[in-house]
Each structure stands twice: as C-alpha cells, then as structure tokens.
Amino acid sequence: MPRLFSYSQFASGSDKVKAYADKHSPVITCDNQAKRNQPFKVKVKIGRNVKHPNAPDHHYEYIQLWNLETLISEVRLQRASYGDQPVQIETEFTFIPKVSLRLTAMAYCNKHGLWMSDEVVVHVTDQPEMD
Ligand SMILES: [Fe+2]
C-alpha cells in the first residue's frame, strides 16, 4: 500500500516544509449542500497558495475525487498541456449525488507520491415539492 500524505502532517513544520506540503495538497471547493439527483460541481485545486513544478521529471499525473471508499471520478493530466513553469492545476468535477457525501480529493505527484485533501461533508437533500 502506498504512503498517503496530507497537509496536516506537515502543518507544524518550518515554512519550507509547509510550502512543500502546500504545493502538493489538493484542496476541494464546493457548496456544503446539494440536491439529490441534480448535477453538483466540485472544484479541486492542487496547492492552497504555492505552485508545484510542471517539469518532465516532476509533475502531477492525476486528480481523483472520492466519496469515502467510492471513486466518483478521475482526471488524467497531460503535463505538456499546463506549460513548463510551476502551476496550480485545477479541475472541476460535475456528478449526480444520490446520498450525502464525505468527499476527499487525491492527487499523484510522480516524484513525491500520493496526496490527500481535507475531507468535505456535503448534505444531500430532496428538492422541495413543486406545485
Ligand atoms: Fe512534487
């Protein structure tokens, strides 16, 4: 089983250590409420504030969105599409929730491994009845 990293493991480190963790950590942005069986958007950005290298030998390869142990979706990244300079890659997932969600994003750096976001809880409710 691969090791799994998250920002919180490095939060008490030096500024250099925190910058290393920041540029590797996926961050989820979405509403905390969703309507059942209606499209729901979730944005995932790698890095809170710090850009990650995007070199041939050091770059991100994929971003996944999970609901607990269920994979919702995955984006494979083509490195060359994001230039050769450090970058904060972001993507948006749109899917149809049926039950409340405990979302986690995972992202894989080919040099520094697999990184996990903080968990985000989304309450899914039925739409009000229409008259
Ligand atoms: Fe890296």
Boltz pocket constraint, residues with backbone or C-beta under 6 A from the ligand:
constraints:
  - pocket:
      binder: B
      contacts: [[A, 24], [A, 52], [A, 58], [A, 59], [A, 109], [A, 110], [A, 111], [A, 112]]
      max_distance: 6.0
